[in-house]
Amino acid sequence: MRTALRRCGIAIAVSLLPAGLALAHAEIQRCEPAPGASLSAPPAEVRCWFTEELDPKGSALTVTDAAGNPVD
């Protein structure tokens, strides 16, 4: 009986949690070249697509080499 009440209490508590988190930030859908790609030569450009329009005031993208150093 005590186990059934505990399970019922857990079920009620879980049902009161929000259904999902609203994400307030754009996320990367895909990039060319792909993140983590190993290239024999630097690409002419890097292109990224996001889930929503970016805010230029609060957005930044950094391209790095294998050692983590920024690359122009």
All heavy atoms as TSV, in Angstrom:
chain	resi	resn	atom	element	x	y	z
A	1	MET	N	N	0.822	-1.190	0.000
A	1	MET	CA	C	0.000	0.000	0.000
A	1	MET	C	C	0.865	1.252	0.000
A	1	MET	O	O	0.607	2.192	-0.724
A	1	MET	CB	C	-0.926	-0.039	1.216
A	1	MET	CG	C	-1.792	1.175	1.347
A	1	MET	SD	S	-3.057	1.135	0.079
A	1	MET	CE	C	-4.030	2.495	0.572
A	2	ARG	N	N	1.925	1.250	0.813
A	2	ARG	CA	C	2.804	2.399	0.908
A	2	ARG	C	C	3.511	2.649	-0.429
A	2	ARG	O	O	3.669	3.790	-0.855
A	2	ARG	CB	C	3.818	2.169	2.015
A	2	ARG	CG	C	4.651	3.373	2.328
A	2	ARG	CD	C	5.507	3.152	3.529
A	2	ARG	NE	N	4.714	3.414	4.736
A	2	ARG	CZ	C	5.168	3.351	5.956
A	2	ARG	NH1	N	6.416	2.987	6.148
A	2	ARG	NH2	N	4.412	3.613	6.982
A	3	THR	N	N	3.914	1.575	-1.111
A	3	THR	CA	C	4.564	1.693	-2.417
A	3	THR	C	C	3.612	2.302	-3.435
A	3	THR	O	O	4.000	3.152	-4.228
A	3	THR	CB	C	5.047	0.310	-2.905
A	3	THR	OG1	O	5.938	-0.226	-1.929
A	3	THR	CG2	C	5.764	0.420	-4.223
A	4	ALA	N	N	2.360	1.894	-3.417
A	4	ALA	CA	C	1.374	2.446	-4.347
A	4	ALA	C	C	1.163	3.935	-4.108
A	4	ALA	O	O	1.058	4.718	-5.055
A	4	ALA	CB	C	0.054	1.694	-4.213
A	5	LEU	N	N	1.117	4.346	-2.843
A	5	LEU	CA	C	0.961	5.770	-2.533
A	5	LEU	C	C	2.183	6.568	-2.982
A	5	LEU	O	O	2.050	7.682	-3.494
A	5	LEU	CB	C	0.727	5.959	-1.029
A	5	LEU	CG	C	-0.644	5.537	-0.503
A	5	LEU	CD1	C	-0.674	5.656	1.014
A	5	LEU	CD2	C	-1.739	6.363	-1.122
A	6	ARG	N	N	3.360	5.991	-2.792
A	6	ARG	CA	C	4.588	6.664	-3.220
A	6	ARG	C	C	4.586	6.850	-4.729
A	6	ARG	O	O	4.891	7.927	-5.229
A	6	ARG	CB	C	5.808	5.867	-2.777
A	6	ARG	CG	C	7.116	6.590	-3.092
A	6	ARG	CD	C	8.337	5.837	-2.619
A	6	ARG	NE	N	8.280	5.691	-1.170
A	6	ARG	CZ	C	8.744	4.645	-0.510
A	6	ARG	NH1	N	9.285	3.644	-1.160
A	6	ARG	NH2	N	8.684	4.576	0.798
A	7	ARG	N	N	4.217	5.812	-5.467
A	7	ARG	CA	C	4.157	5.902	-6.932
A	7	ARG	C	C	3.128	6.935	-7.369
A	7	ARG	O	O	3.365	7.692	-8.299
A	7	ARG	CB	C	3.825	4.540	-7.538
A	7	ARG	CG	C	4.976	3.583	-7.500
A	7	ARG	CD	C	4.626	2.291	-8.170
A	7	ARG	NE	N	5.711	1.333	-8.021
A	7	ARG	CZ	C	5.603	0.051	-8.247
A	7	ARG	NH1	N	4.451	-0.454	-8.637
A	7	ARG	NH2	N	6.630	-0.737	-8.107
A	8	CYS	N	N	2.009	6.976	-6.697
A	8	CYS	CA	C	0.968	7.952	-7.023
A	8	CYS	C	C	1.487	9.371	-6.766
A	8	CYS	O	O	1.272	10.275	-7.573
A	8	CYS	CB	C	-0.283	7.672	-6.200
A	8	CYS	SG	S	-1.653	8.761	-6.594
A	9	GLY	N	N	2.175	9.560	-5.657
A	9	GLY	CA	C	2.743	10.866	-5.338
A	9	GLY	C	C	3.772	11.301	-6.361
A	9	GLY	O	O	3.803	12.462	-6.774
A	10	ILE	N	N	4.607	10.369	-6.798
A	10	ILE	CA	C	5.615	10.676	-7.821
A	10	ILE	C	C	4.929	11.034	-9.132
A	10	ILE	O	O	5.309	11.997	-9.797
A	10	ILE	CB	C	6.589	9.498	-7.991
A	10	ILE	CG1	C	7.455	9.363	-6.738
A	10	ILE	CG2	C	7.465	9.693	-9.236
A	10	ILE	CD1	C	8.305	8.110	-6.707
A	11	ALA	N	N	3.896	10.288	-9.498
A	11	ALA	CA	C	3.167	10.562	-10.738
A	11	ALA	C	C	2.536	11.954	-10.703
A	11	ALA	O	O	2.567	12.690	-11.691
A	11	ALA	CB	C	2.107	9.495	-10.976
A	12	ILE	N	N	1.981	12.332	-9.579
A	12	ILE	CA	C	1.370	13.666	-9.450
A	12	ILE	C	C	2.444	14.744	-9.541
A	12	ILE	O	O	2.274	15.743	-10.245
A	12	ILE	CB	C	0.572	13.779	-8.138
A	12	ILE	CG1	C	-0.674	12.903	-8.221
A	12	ILE	CG2	C	0.194	15.227	-7.849
A	12	ILE	CD1	C	-1.414	12.755	-6.910
A	13	ALA	N	N	3.559	14.541	-8.866
A	13	ALA	CA	C	4.634	15.529	-8.897
A	13	ALA	C	C	5.167	15.714	-10.313
A	13	ALA	O	O	5.389	16.834	-10.767
A	13	ALA	CB	C	5.755	15.108	-7.955
A	14	VAL	N	N	5.361	14.617	-11.036
A	14	VAL	CA	C	5.864	14.690	-12.404
A	14	VAL	C	C	4.860	15.389	-13.307
A	14	VAL	O	O	5.228	16.179	-14.171
A	14	VAL	CB	C	6.218	13.280	-12.935
A	14	VAL	CG1	C	6.485	13.302	-14.426
A	14	VAL	CG2	C	7.416	12.730	-12.181
A	15	SER	N	N	3.579	15.148	-13.105
A	15	SER	CA	C	2.563	15.774	-13.961
A	15	SER	C	C	2.478	17.275	-13.738
A	15	SER	O	O	1.995	18.005	-14.594
A	15	SER	CB	C	1.196	15.120	-13.734
A	15	SER	OG	O	0.713	15.441	-12.439
A	16	LEU	N	N	2.968	17.770	-12.610
A	16	LEU	CA	C	2.938	19.199	-12.335
A	16	LEU	C	C	4.143	19.936	-12.921
A	16	LEU	O	O	4.150	21.161	-12.978
A	16	LEU	CB	C	2.875	19.445	-10.822
A	16	LEU	CG	C	1.591	18.959	-10.138
A	16	LEU	CD1	C	1.706	19.158	-8.635
A	16	LEU	CD2	C	0.377	19.666	-10.682
A	17	LEU	N	N	5.145	19.203	-13.380
A	17	LEU	CA	C	6.309	19.830	-13.994
A	17	LEU	C	C	5.919	20.407	-15.350
A	17	LEU	O	O	5.003	19.921	-16.003
A	17	LEU	CB	C	7.426	18.791	-14.180
A	17	LEU	CG	C	8.047	18.245	-12.895
A	17	LEU	CD1	C	9.026	17.134	-13.242
A	17	LEU	CD2	C	8.731	19.356	-12.130
A	18	PRO	N	N	6.628	21.455	-15.798
A	18	PRO	CA	C	6.330	22.011	-17.117
A	18	PRO	C	C	6.515	20.954	-18.206
A	18	PRO	O	O	7.381	20.095	-18.114
A	18	PRO	CB	C	7.346	23.132	-17.281
A	18	PRO	CG	C	7.990	23.321	-15.971
A	18	PRO	CD	C	7.682	22.140	-15.108
A	19	ALA	N	N	5.695	21.061	-19.242
A	19	ALA	CA	C	5.731	20.066	-20.314
A	19	ALA	C	C	7.040	20.112	-21.091
A	19	ALA	O	O	7.517	19.099	-21.567
A	19	ALA	CB	C	4.556	20.284	-21.256
A	20	GLY	N	N	7.624	21.263	-21.238
A	20	GLY	CA	C	8.881	21.372	-21.975
A	20	GLY	C	C	9.515	22.715	-21.729
A	20	GLY	O	O	8.856	23.651	-21.313
A	21	LEU	N	N	10.799	22.785	-22.008
A	21	LEU	CA	C	11.514	24.031	-21.839
A	21	LEU	C	C	11.433	24.844	-23.120
A	21	LEU	O	O	11.648	24.320	-24.194
A	21	LEU	CB	C	12.985	23.738	-21.556
A	21	LEU	CG	C	13.420	23.685	-20.128
A	21	LEU	CD1	C	14.912	23.437	-20.052
A	21	LEU	CD2	C	13.081	24.922	-19.393
A	22	ALA	N	N	11.153	26.103	-23.016
A	22	ALA	CA	C	11.177	26.978	-24.175
A	22	ALA	C	C	12.614	27.440	-24.381
A	22	ALA	O	O	13.227	28.002	-23.483
A	22	ALA	CB	C	10.261	28.163	-23.944
A	23	LEU	N	N	13.141	27.162	-25.526
A	23	LEU	CA	C	14.506	27.570	-25.814
A	23	LEU	C	C	14.504	28.997	-26.355
A	23	LEU	O	O	13.790	29.305	-27.299
A	23	LEU	CB	C	15.145	26.621	-26.829
A	23	LEU	CG	C	15.288	25.185	-26.359
A	23	LEU	CD1	C	15.826	24.308	-27.478
A	23	LEU	CD2	C	16.183	25.104	-25.155
A	24	ALA	N	N	15.308	29.858	-25.766
A	24	ALA	CA	C	15.340	31.255	-26.156
A	24	ALA	C	C	16.525	31.557	-27.069
A	24	ALA	O	O	16.774	32.703	-27.370
A	24	ALA	CB	C	15.396	32.132	-24.915
A	25	HIS	N	N	17.251	30.553	-27.492
A	25	HIS	CA	C	18.442	30.772	-28.293
A	25	HIS	C	C	18.371	29.964	-29.582
A	25	HIS	O	O	17.842	28.861	-29.607
A	25	HIS	CB	C	19.695	30.364	-27.519
A	25	HIS	CG	C	19.834	31.087	-26.212
A	25	HIS	ND1	N	20.180	32.407	-26.139
A	25	HIS	CD2	C	19.668	30.685	-24.948
A	25	HIS	CE1	C	20.222	32.781	-24.876
A	25	HIS	NE2	N	19.908	31.753	-24.125
A	26	ALA	N	N	18.931	30.562	-30.647
A	26	ALA	CA	C	19.043	29.839	-31.907
A	26	ALA	C	C	20.070	28.727	-31.747
A	26	ALA	O	O	21.035	28.861	-31.004
A	26	ALA	CB	C	19.467	30.798	-33.017
A	27	GLU	N	N	19.849	27.642	-32.426
A	27	GLU	CA	C	20.790	26.524	-32.414
A	27	GLU	C	C	21.265	26.269	-33.829
A	27	GLU	O	O	20.554	26.536	-34.793
A	27	GLU	CB	C	20.123	25.273	-31.856
A	27	GLU	CG	C	19.745	25.405	-30.401
A	27	GLU	CD	C	19.141	24.127	-29.850
A	27	GLU	OE1	O	19.350	23.054	-30.442
A	27	GLU	OE2	O	18.470	24.211	-28.816
A	28	ILE	N	N	22.468	25.740	-33.957
A	28	ILE	CA	C	23.007	25.420	-35.281
A	28	ILE	C	C	22.288	24.195	-35.822
A	28	ILE	O	O	22.205	23.171	-35.160
A	28	ILE	CB	C	24.523	25.168	-35.207
A	28	ILE	CG1	C	25.249	26.461	-34.820
A	28	ILE	CG2	C	25.043	24.647	-36.537
A	28	ILE	CD1	C	26.740	26.294	-34.641
A	29	GLN	N	N	21.745	24.325	-37.041
A	29	GLN	CA	C	21.135	23.174	-37.716
A	29	GLN	C	C	22.200	22.366	-38.431
A	29	GLN	O	O	22.240	21.157	-38.333
A	29	GLN	CB	C	20.093	23.640	-38.740
A	29	GLN	CG	C	18.811	24.078	-38.131
A	29	GLN	CD	C	17.791	24.456	-39.193
A	29	GLN	OE1	O	18.142	24.958	-40.257
A	29	GLN	NE2	N	16.533	24.223	-38.903
A	30	ARG	N	N	23.066	23.083	-39.182
A	30	ARG	CA	C	24.168	22.407	-39.879
A	30	ARG	C	C	25.207	23.434	-40.290
A	30	ARG	O	O	24.923	24.627	-40.330
A	30	ARG	CB	C	23.674	21.638	-41.102
A	30	ARG	CG	C	23.149	22.498	-42.223
A	30	ARG	CD	C	22.623	21.623	-43.372
A	30	ARG	NE	N	22.022	22.442	-44.388
A	30	ARG	CZ	C	22.590	22.741	-45.558
A	30	ARG	NH1	N	23.794	22.258	-45.837
A	30	ARG	NH2	N	21.977	23.487	-46.441
A	31	CYS	N	N	26.400	22.954	-40.565
A	31	CYS	CA	C	27.497	23.799	-41.020
A	31	CYS	C	C	28.238	23.085	-42.136
A	31	CYS	O	O	28.262	21.863	-42.198
A	31	CYS	CB	C	28.485	24.088	-39.890
A	31	CYS	SG	S	27.907	25.251	-38.670
A	32	GLU	N	N	28.853	23.883	-43.006
A	32	GLU	CA	C	29.743	23.361	-44.051
A	32	GLU	C	C	31.066	24.097	-43.915
A	32	GLU	O	O	31.067	25.324	-44.011
A	32	GLU	CB	C	29.153	23.596	-45.437
A	32	GLU	CG	C	27.905	22.816	-45.705
A	32	GLU	CD	C	27.271	23.162	-47.049
A	32	GLU	OE1	O	27.798	24.030	-47.780
A	32	GLU	OE2	O	26.239	22.575	-47.352
A	33	PRO	N	N	32.163	23.433	-43.678
A	33	PRO	CA	C	32.293	22.018	-43.365
A	33	PRO	C	C	31.674	21.689	-42.007
A	33	PRO	O	O	31.457	22.573	-41.185
A	33	PRO	CB	C	33.797	21.780	-43.354
A	33	PRO	CG	C	34.432	23.115	-43.239
A	33	PRO	CD	C	33.443	24.123	-43.691
A	34	ALA	N	N	31.411	20.431	-41.804
A	34	ALA	CA	C	30.749	19.974	-40.577
A	34	ALA	C	C	31.641	20.220	-39.361
A	34	ALA	O	O	32.865	20.161	-39.461
A	34	ALA	CB	C	30.429	18.482	-40.684
A	35	PRO	N	N	31.038	20.512	-38.205
A	35	PRO	CA	C	31.828	20.674	-36.978
A	35	PRO	C	C	32.675	19.421	-36.706
A	35	PRO	O	O	32.200	18.305	-36.852
A	35	PRO	CB	C	30.774	20.860	-35.885
A	35	PRO	CG	C	29.575	21.395	-36.605
A	35	PRO	CD	C	29.605	20.735	-37.960
A	36	GLY	N	N	33.921	19.628	-36.370
A	36	GLY	CA	C	34.821	18.516	-36.078
A	36	GLY	C	C	35.458	17.889	-37.310
A	36	GLY	O	O	36.215	16.928	-37.190
A	37	ALA	N	N	35.154	18.427	-38.511
A	37	ALA	CA	C	35.714	17.856	-39.738
A	37	ALA	C	C	37.222	18.070	-39.784
A	37	ALA	O	O	37.726	19.105	-39.379
A	37	ALA	CB	C	35.055	18.489	-40.955
A	38	SER	N	N	37.942	17.072	-40.275
A	38	SER	CA	C	39.384	17.189	-40.497
A	38	SER	C	C	39.606	17.503	-41.967
A	38	SER	O	O	39.216	16.723	-42.837
A	38	SER	CB	C	40.099	15.887	-40.132
A	38	SER	OG	O	39.990	15.650	-38.751
A	39	LEU	N	N	40.210	18.646	-42.228
A	39	LEU	CA	C	40.416	19.087	-43.610
A	39	LEU	C	C	41.901	19.127	-43.922
A	39	LEU	O	O	42.713	19.491	-43.072
A	39	LEU	CB	C	39.808	20.475	-43.812
A	39	LEU	CG	C	38.342	20.637	-43.401
A	39	LEU	CD1	C	37.933	22.094	-43.500
A	39	LEU	CD2	C	37.446	19.772	-44.261
A	40	SER	N	N	42.260	18.784	-45.154
A	40	SER	CA	C	43.675	18.828	-45.551
A	40	SER	C	C	44.107	20.249	-45.889
A	40	SER	O	O	45.287	20.566	-45.870
A	40	SER	CB	C	43.913	17.900	-46.745
A	40	SER	OG	O	43.075	18.282	-47.823
A	41	ALA	N	N	43.135	21.112	-46.197
A	41	ALA	CA	C	43.418	22.520	-46.503
A	41	ALA	C	C	42.284	23.355	-45.925
A	41	ALA	O	O	41.158	22.872	-45.780
A	41	ALA	CB	C	43.511	22.724	-48.007
A	42	PRO	N	N	42.570	24.607	-45.600
A	42	PRO	CA	C	41.497	25.441	-45.047
A	42	PRO	C	C	40.405	25.688	-46.086
A	42	PRO	O	O	40.699	25.837	-47.277
A	42	PRO	CB	C	42.196	26.743	-44.661
A	42	PRO	CG	C	43.551	26.703	-45.263
A	42	PRO	CD	C	43.835	25.293	-45.654
A	43	PRO	N	N	39.150	25.720	-45.666
A	43	PRO	CA	C	38.070	25.971	-46.618
A	43	PRO	C	C	38.058	27.443	-47.040
A	43	PRO	O	O	38.542	28.317	-46.308
A	43	PRO	CB	C	36.809	25.622	-45.823
A	43	PRO	CG	C	37.189	25.887	-44.404
A	43	PRO	CD	C	38.643	25.533	-44.306
A	44	ALA	N	N	37.498	27.719	-48.202
A	44	ALA	CA	C	37.388	29.101	-48.676
A	44	ALA	C	C	36.405	29.880	-47.804
A	44	ALA	O	O	36.554	31.085	-47.610
A	44	ALA	CB	C	36.926	29.121	-50.131
A	45	GLU	N	N	35.399	29.183	-47.274
A	45	GLU	CA	C	34.423	29.818	-46.396
A	45	GLU	C	C	33.805	28.772	-45.476
A	45	GLU	O	O	33.880	27.585	-45.739
A	45	GLU	CB	C	33.322	30.532	-47.190
A	45	GLU	CG	C	32.412	29.608	-47.962
A	45	GLU	CD	C	31.315	30.341	-48.725
A	45	GLU	OE1	O	31.260	31.580	-48.686
A	45	GLU	OE2	O	30.520	29.663	-49.364
A	46	VAL	N	N	33.217	29.253	-44.409
A	46	VAL	CA	C	32.465	28.403	-43.487
A	46	VAL	C	C	31.043	28.926	-43.495
A	46	VAL	O	O	30.810	30.125	-43.340
A	46	VAL	CB	C	33.045	28.471	-42.052
A	46	VAL	CG1	C	32.170	27.699	-41.089
A	46	VAL	CG2	C	34.469	27.935	-42.036
A	47	ARG	N	N	30.067	28.048	-43.717
A	47	ARG	CA	C	28.662	28.443	-43.756
A	47	ARG	C	C	27.904	27.677	-42.689
A	47	ARG	O	O	28.105	26.480	-42.522
A	47	ARG	CB	C	28.067	28.138	-45.133
A	47	ARG	CG	C	28.762	28.922	-46.247
A	47	ARG	CD	C	28.158	28.624	-47.583
A	47	ARG	NE	N	26.821	29.202	-47.607
A	47	ARG	CZ	C	25.921	28.935	-48.538
A	47	ARG	NH1	N	26.190	28.092	-49.502
A	47	ARG	NH2	N	24.737	29.498	-48.500
A	48	CYS	N	N	27.033	28.396	-41.959
A	48	CYS	CA	C	26.226	27.780	-40.909
A	48	CYS	C	C	24.777	28.203	-41.050
A	48	CYS	O	O	24.496	29.347	-41.392
A	48	CYS	CB	C	26.738	28.175	-39.518
A	48	CYS	SG	S	28.385	27.554	-39.158
A	49	TRP	N	N	23.874	27.265	-40.790
A	49	TRP	CA	C	22.443	27.521	-40.796
A	49	TRP	C	C	21.933	27.340	-39.374
A	49	TRP	O	O	22.315	26.395	-38.691
A	49	TRP	CB	C	21.728	26.545	-41.738
A	49	TRP	CG	C	22.006	26.817	-43.173
A	49	TRP	CD1	C	21.219	27.503	-44.042
A	49	TRP	CD2	C	23.150	26.388	-43.931
A	49	TRP	NE1	N	21.806	27.541	-45.292
A	49	TRP	CE2	C	22.993	26.867	-45.249
A	49	TRP	CE3	C	24.303	25.667	-43.620
A	49	TRP	CZ2	C	23.917	26.641	-46.246
A	49	TRP	CZ3	C	25.246	25.454	-44.615
A	49	TRP	CH2	C	25.042	25.930	-45.913
A	50	PHE	N	N	21.049	28.250	-38.950
A	50	PHE	CA	C	20.546	28.233	-37.586
A	50	PHE	C	C	19.045	28.007	-37.568
A	50	PHE	O	O	18.357	28.184	-38.578
A	50	PHE	CB	C	20.886	29.559	-36.888
A	50	PHE	CG	C	22.362	29.752	-36.696
A	50	PHE	CD1	C	23.150	30.305	-37.695
A	50	PHE	CD2	C	22.974	29.354	-35.532
A	50	PHE	CE1	C	24.507	30.472	-37.527
A	50	PHE	CE2	C	24.337	29.514	-35.348
A	50	PHE	CZ	C	25.110	30.074	-36.352
A	51	THR	N	N	18.520	27.648	-36.408
A	51	THR	CA	C	17.095	27.358	-36.266
A	51	THR	C	C	16.231	28.615	-36.303
A	51	THR	O	O	15.034	28.523	-36.491
A	51	THR	CB	C	16.819	26.619	-34.947
A	51	THR	OG1	O	17.325	27.406	-33.857
A	51	THR	CG2	C	17.466	25.239	-34.943
A	52	GLU	N	N	16.839	29.775	-36.107
A	52	GLU	CA	C	16.112	31.043	-36.183
A	52	GLU	C	C	17.094	32.155	-36.496
A	52	GLU	O	O	18.295	31.962	-36.456
A	52	GLU	CB	C	15.365	31.326	-34.884
A	52	GLU	CG	C	16.258	31.425	-33.660
A	52	GLU	CD	C	15.457	31.549	-32.382
A	52	GLU	OE1	O	14.868	30.551	-31.956
A	52	GLU	OE2	O	15.430	32.661	-31.833
A	53	GLU	N	N	16.558	33.325	-36.821
A	53	GLU	CA	C	17.398	34.474	-37.139
A	53	GLU	C	C	18.232	34.865	-35.922
A	53	GLU	O	O	17.753	34.831	-34.786
A	53	GLU	CB	C	16.521	35.645	-37.565
A	53	GLU	CG	C	17.300	36.791	-38.146
A	53	GLU	CD	C	16.388	37.849	-38.733
A	53	GLU	OE1	O	15.280	37.526	-39.180
A	53	GLU	OE2	O	16.819	39.024	-38.725
A	54	LEU	N	N	19.477	35.246	-36.179
A	54	LEU	CA	C	20.379	35.620	-35.098
A	54	LEU	C	C	20.262	37.110	-34.781
A	54	LEU	O	O	19.992	37.921	-35.649
A	54	LEU	CB	C	21.825	35.311	-35.481
A	54	LEU	CG	C	22.155	33.857	-35.764
A	54	LEU	CD1	C	23.609	33.721	-36.183
A	54	LEU	CD2	C	21.864	32.985	-34.570
A	55	ASP	N	N	20.512	37.447	-33.533
A	55	ASP	CA	C	20.587	38.835	-33.103
A	55	ASP	C	C	22.044	39.258	-33.240
A	55	ASP	O	O	22.903	38.758	-32.514
A	55	ASP	CB	C	20.119	38.958	-31.646
A	55	ASP	CG	C	20.265	40.358	-31.085
A	55	ASP	OD1	O	20.599	41.293	-31.860
A	55	ASP	OD2	O	20.038	40.533	-29.877
A	56	PRO	N	N	22.367	40.167	-34.167
A	56	PRO	CA	C	23.761	40.547	-34.384
A	56	PRO	C	C	24.441	41.111	-33.140
A	56	PRO	O	O	25.649	40.993	-32.989
A	56	PRO	CB	C	23.694	41.613	-35.472
A	56	PRO	CG	C	22.325	41.542	-36.040
A	56	PRO	CD	C	21.450	40.863	-35.040
A	57	LYS	N	N	23.686	41.699	-32.240
A	57	LYS	CA	C	24.274	42.296	-31.041
A	57	LYS	C	C	24.752	41.237	-30.041
A	57	LYS	O	O	25.665	41.473	-29.277
A	57	LYS	CB	C	23.274	43.210	-30.352
A	57	LYS	CG	C	22.928	44.424	-31.171
A	57	LYS	CD	C	21.891	45.266	-30.454
A	57	LYS	CE	C	21.478	46.437	-31.314
A	57	LYS	NZ	N	20.410	47.217	-30.693
A	58	GLY	N	N	24.138	40.083	-30.030
A	58	GLY	CA	C	24.480	39.073	-29.036
A	58	GLY	C	C	24.955	37.768	-29.617
A	58	GLY	O	O	24.935	36.747	-28.947
A	59	SER	N	N	25.404	37.785	-30.880
A	59	SER	CA	C	25.805	36.545	-31.537
A	59	SER	C	C	27.279	36.590	-31.911
A	59	SER	O	O	27.807	37.639	-32.265
A	59	SER	CB	C	24.976	36.328	-32.806
A	59	SER	OG	O	23.615	36.285	-32.490
A	60	ALA	N	N	27.921	35.432	-31.827
A	60	ALA	CA	C	29.320	35.322	-32.230
A	60	ALA	C	C	29.580	33.908	-32.719
A	60	ALA	O	O	28.956	32.955	-32.260
A	60	ALA	CB	C	30.241	35.642	-31.061
A	61	LEU	N	N	30.483	33.791	-33.676
A	61	LEU	CA	C	30.894	32.490	-34.196
A	61	LEU	C	C	32.403	32.518	-34.314
A	61	LEU	O	O	32.967	33.459	-34.880
A	61	LEU	CB	C	30.264	32.222	-35.564
A	61	LEU	CG	C	30.641	30.916	-36.231
A	61	LEU	CD1	C	30.035	29.740	-35.474
A	61	LEU	CD2	C	30.197	30.900	-37.667
A	62	THR	N	N	33.066	31.528	-33.762
A	62	THR	CA	C	34.518	31.450	-33.818
A	62	THR	C	C	34.913	30.159	-34.517
A	62	THR	O	O	34.422	29.090	-34.175
A	62	THR	CB	C	35.122	31.471	-32.395
A	62	THR	OG1	O	34.676	32.639	-31.725
A	62	THR	CG2	C	36.632	31.472	-32.447
A	63	VAL	N	N	35.807	30.284	-35.489
A	63	VAL	CA	C	36.361	29.123	-36.186
A	63	VAL	C	C	37.750	28.906	-35.601
A	63	VAL	O	O	38.557	29.829	-35.531
A	63	VAL	CB	C	36.428	29.356	-37.712
A	63	VAL	CG1	C	37.049	28.157	-38.411
A	63	VAL	CG2	C	35.040	29.643	-38.260
A	64	THR	N	N	38.036	27.668	-35.179
A	64	THR	CA	C	39.334	27.362	-34.577
A	64	THR	C	C	40.024	26.221	-35.303
A	64	THR	O	O	39.379	25.423	-35.987
A	64	THR	CB	C	39.151	26.969	-33.091
A	64	THR	OG1	O	38.297	25.820	-33.007
A	64	THR	CG2	C	38.541	28.112	-32.278
A	65	ASP	N	N	41.339	26.161	-35.131
A	65	ASP	CA	C	42.086	25.041	-35.675
A	65	ASP	C	C	42.070	23.884	-34.687
A	65	ASP	O	O	41.411	23.969	-33.639
A	65	ASP	CB	C	43.524	25.466	-36.045
A	65	ASP	CG	C	44.345	25.937	-34.858
A	65	ASP	OD1	O	43.936	25.702	-33.685
A	65	ASP	OD2	O	45.401	26.543	-35.080
A	66	ALA	N	N	42.788	22.812	-34.981
A	66	ALA	CA	C	42.776	21.623	-34.137
A	66	ALA	C	C	43.286	21.905	-32.723
A	66	ALA	O	O	42.884	21.225	-31.766
A	66	ALA	CB	C	43.606	20.515	-34.791
A	67	ALA	N	N	44.142	22.915	-32.568
A	67	ALA	CA	C	44.694	23.259	-31.260
A	67	ALA	C	C	43.775	24.215	-30.486
A	67	ALA	O	O	44.066	24.569	-29.367
A	67	ALA	CB	C	46.079	23.882	-31.423
A	68	GLY	N	N	42.678	24.638	-31.125
A	68	GLY	CA	C	41.748	25.554	-30.470
A	68	GLY	C	C	42.079	27.013	-30.673
A	68	GLY	O	O	41.465	27.885	-30.070
A	69	ASN	N	N	43.041	27.304	-31.561
A	69	ASN	CA	C	43.400	28.692	-31.853
A	69	ASN	C	C	42.449	29.277	-32.883
A	69	ASN	O	O	42.126	28.627	-33.873
A	69	ASN	CB	C	44.842	28.771	-32.397
A	69	ASN	CG	C	45.839	28.227	-31.406
A	69	ASN	OD1	O	45.800	28.553	-30.231
A	69	ASN	ND2	N	46.746	27.379	-31.882
A	70	PRO	N	N	41.981	30.513	-32.670
A	70	PRO	CA	C	41.078	31.141	-33.652
A	70	PRO	C	C	41.739	31.269	-35.017
A	70	PRO	O	O	42.931	31.506	-35.132
A	70	PRO	CB	C	40.808	32.524	-33.047
A	70	PRO	CG	C	41.178	32.411	-31.612
A	70	PRO	CD	C	42.246	31.365	-31.529
A	71	VAL	N	N	40.936	31.072	-36.048
A	71	VAL	CA	C	41.405	31.174	-37.442
A	71	VAL	C	C	40.546	32.229	-38.119
A	71	VAL	O	O	39.334	32.216	-38.016
A	71	VAL	CB	C	41.239	29.815	-38.168
A	71	VAL	CG1	C	41.672	29.942	-39.619
A	71	VAL	CG2	C	42.016	28.738	-37.456
A	72	ASP	N	N	41.213	33.173	-38.830
A	72	ASP	CA	C	40.466	34.194	-39.576
A	72	ASP	C	C	39.938	33.621	-40.873
A	72	ASP	O	O	40.524	32.793	-41.494
A	72	ASP	CB	C	41.360	35.402	-39.876
A	72	ASP	CG	C	41.679	36.173	-38.589
A	72	ASP	OD1	O	40.918	36.046	-37.626
A	72	ASP	OD2	O	42.702	36.888	-38.598
